[in-house]
């Protein structure tokens, strides 16, 4: 026997065990509280299992132990990556935190490189304009 509940898409519920009057406990209004309690208990257990699998709580460090504030240059960004590598290897931070550091350093470097390229383009435009002016050409 199969649960007689019909889903919105027209298919039947596939549960075949624990039926009372043709309904599984998920679809039996009389057992809704029990089903909700079991769902909450399952979510809590899954969360605890996931946390244990990750090695417990997230490990971060005091800002004074991190390398001198947020990076302002590509070299400082490289120092952050080197520090995060060392910190995760020595257990000061967890791997998840190290991945976040790496992600954010990569985002910083992308923005930093874009800023440097924009400055170089402006410098080339100014140089090109000067050359045209020196030759008496059209300046636009």
LINPE-V90146 format. One line per field, one symbol per residue. ss: DSSP state (H for helix, E for strand, L for the rest). burial: 1 if it has 9 or more other ideal C-beta (glycine too) atoms within 8 Angstrom, else 0. A space follows every 50 residues. Layout:
ss=???
burial=???
This chain:
ss=LLLLLELLLLLELLLLLLLELLELLLLLHHHHHHHHHHHHHHHHHHHHHH HHHLLLLLLLLLHHHLLLLLLLLHHHHHHHHHHHHHHHHLLLLLHHHHHH HHHHHHHHHHHHHHHHHHHHHHHHHHHHHHHHHHLLLLLL
burial=00101000000110100011001111010010001001000000000000 10010000101000010000100101101110111111000111001100 1100100110011000000000000000100110000000
